[in-house]
């Protein structure tokens, strides 16, 4: 190993994921290192290699100073270490100025702000761990990929659905048992509070762009088959009642090169009295069988007076009480972040190449497939929404291929613009 045994991390964004999953993960890494996490990922061969590494969260950045202060104070309570605080419109630039030797930029900003943070970090020579989706535009994804290659740096995307133990069983076993995939459905329905109070940027996004990437990535992770076409529709009825011009729900059907067709259903208007944090699951029908996986209700349910019936996902993250009363933080939500950090550690301390470690984490190249689907779905959805409101049906589709992404709009036949290329590089 090199003389230095430190990994310096900066966290940009401290909302629902940054201020919880990322922050608690880095707190445990600060106190106890990474070795205890590795067996969950099948990477425990590096437990001794990395046992003496120190992980430091050197900076926290948010749009408001008050949010950064609260987040830093929580980290200090857990670890006794106080990260430097940054705030403003582009606080990541100040971090990179003050920490030219930063190892990792963790990006948990709103979806539409991922790209500038990622590119700035890469230009400065830092690795990146980013929340999904990596970005919202295919051209931006290629910028990220090309710069990461040029700088020889990792961009790891938090695609934690891959690490759910049930999904690992599907990938490694059940997918082979059910034969060639035919069709399926994947759904993730968020609570209304997400779109009305938790996030202030919902009008710049939609439920498929926000949570659909998890399922798109998972399906791609199962079969490694690229998309060939899609169609999409969305509805605006509930949120407009609160003066929010955003989609309540979006449905996207994607057809893949291996012949399977998957429907992705997402909303963020589930009432607060629903029994679980979210409603989620998927099923795939194959030529020789079927797999059904309900990630919302896994058989764990309770009820009490005044509280109704409740369920909980004990696999995503959970607290494990230590003898000193503190809580270890484990689960597949943590695993995805750890996978990216292991790849970064292998490059920095074991001098391995990007190509060598690419198999152990969700890469930017894989994330590009999800970005292309999100990009096309957003355009198709808006056109079909417009045509449906005009009584013209929802005929618009997108096609993916070696010539890029093409939007097919039959209503443009009169002016000869049925086919509209939105990106001209192979998908």
Beta strands, then each sheet from edge to edge (+ up, - down):
strand 1: 6-12
strand 2: 54-62
strand 3: 84-87
strand 4: 104-107
strand 5: 127-131
strand 6: 155-158
strand 7: 181-191
strand 8: 227-235
strand 9: 249-256
strand 10: 261-270
strand 11: 279-286
strand 12: 289-294
strand 13: 301-304
strand 14: 308-311
strand 15: 318-321
strand 16: 327-330
strand 17: 397-401
strand 18: 404-408
strand 19: 419-423
sheet 1: 3+ 2+ 1+ 4+ 5+ 6+
sheet 2: 12+ 11- 7+ 10+ 9- 8+ 17- 18+ 19-
sheet 3: 13+ 14-
sheet 4: 15+ 16-
end
